[in-house]
Amino acid sequence: MQKICPKCWKREKYCKCENRSSIERDYNMVTIIKTLNLKGFLTEFCCGGHPDKQFTEIYIQFKEQYQFNSLPKDFIYKPNKKILTYQEVATTKPERQQLIKSHIKILKDWVNLL
């Protein structure tokens, strides 16, 4: 987890805003969430996956329903729940780490193309 400023999107210790509140985001999701919000796709919360859990899930909860022309590979968007999600079961921690790494890249590439 990393604390960041929701106004300037800098890490808490580098923020010079008058706004002294911060939000916590998984380290591997900070750039993705920052980019989405700057592009107008406002987010509520997210998860970048946890390799220690057998069930791998990466998701972004949006503040509003959005219409996307395309989705990142293997991700599902549920507009009624305003959530973009990827779910997978892997038996070993190295498999889960690789799934997380590859799907974070897929998600990041998709966000950059929006």
C-alpha positions in Angstrom: 0.0 0.0 0.0 1.1 3.5 -0.7 -0.4 6.8 0.6 -1.0 9.3 -2.1 -2.6 12.7 -2.3 -5.9 12.6 -4.3 -5.4 16.1 -5.5 -1.9 16.1 -7.0 -1.4 12.3 -7.1 2.0 12.5 -5.5 3.2 10.2 -2.7 2.1 11.7 0.7 5.7 12.7 1.6 6.2 14.6 -1.6 2.8 16.4 -1.7 2.9 20.2 -1.3 -0.9 20.7 -1.5 -2.8 22.4 1.3 -5.0 19.2 1.2 -3.6 17.1 4.0 -5.8 14.1 3.4 -4.4 11.0 1.6 -5.7 7.8 0.2 -4.1 4.3 0.2 -3.6 2.4 -3.0 -1.8 -0.8 -3.9 1.7 0.2 -5.1 1.2 -1.6 -8.5 -2.1 0.3 -9.1 -1.1 3.9 -8.3 -0.1 4.9 -11.9 -3.2 3.2 -13.3 -5.6 4.9 -10.9 -3.9 8.3 -11.4 -4.2 8.0 -15.2 -7.8 7.0 -15.0 -8.8 9.9 -12.7 -6.9 12.4 -14.8 -8.7 11.1 -17.9 -12.0 11.6 -16.2 -12.8 8.0 -15.2 -13.2 8.6 -11.5 -12.4 5.7 -9.2 -13.5 4.8 -5.7 -11.0 2.0 -4.7 -9.0 -0.8 -6.2 -7.0 -3.9 -5.6 -3.8 -4.9 -7.4 -4.0 -8.6 -6.4 -2.4 -10.5 -3.6 0.0 -13.4 -4.4 -0.4 -14.8 -0.9 -4.0 -15.7 -1.6 -4.9 -18.6 -3.9 -7.7 -16.6 -5.5 -6.2 -13.8 -7.5 -8.3 -10.7 -8.1 -7.4 -7.4 -9.6 -10.2 -4.8 -9.7 -11.1 -1.1 -10.0 -14.3 0.3 -8.5 -15.5 3.4 -10.4 -17.6 6.2 -9.0 -19.9 6.2 -12.0 -21.0 3.9 -14.8 -18.8 4.3 -17.9 -19.1 2.9 -21.4 -15.8 1.5 -22.7 -15.3 0.7 -26.4 -12.9 -2.1 -25.4 -11.8 -3.9 -22.3 -8.4 -5.2 -21.2 -7.8 -8.8 -22.1 -9.3 -11.2 -19.5 -11.1 -8.4 -17.6 -14.9 -8.1 -17.2 -16.7 -4.8 -16.7 -20.0 -5.0 -14.7 -21.6 -1.6 -15.4 -24.4 -2.1 -12.8 -21.8 -2.6 -10.1 -19.3 -0.1 -11.7 -16.5 -2.5 -11.4 -13.8 -3.8 -13.7 -12.4 -7.1 -12.6 -10.0 -9.9 -13.4 -10.2 -13.2 -11.4 -8.1 -16.3 -11.5 -7.2 -19.3 -9.4 -3.5 -20.3 -9.4 -2.0 -23.1 -7.3 1.5 -21.7 -6.6 2.7 -18.3 -5.4 5.0 -17.9 -8.4 2.1 -18.5 -10.7 0.0 -15.9 -8.9 2.8 -13.4 -9.0 3.2 -13.9 -12.8 -0.6 -13.6 -13.3 -0.6 -10.4 -11.3 2.4 -8.9 -13.1 1.1 -9.8 -16.6 -2.4 -8.5 -16.0 -1.3 -5.3 -14.3 0.7 -4.6 -17.6 -2.4 -5.4 -19.7 -4.5 -3.1 -17.5 -1.8 -0.3 -17.7 -1.6 -0.6 -21.5 -5.4 -0.4 -21.8 -5.6 2.7 -19.5 -3.0 4.5 -21.5 -5.0 3.9 -24.7 -8.3 5.3 -23.3 
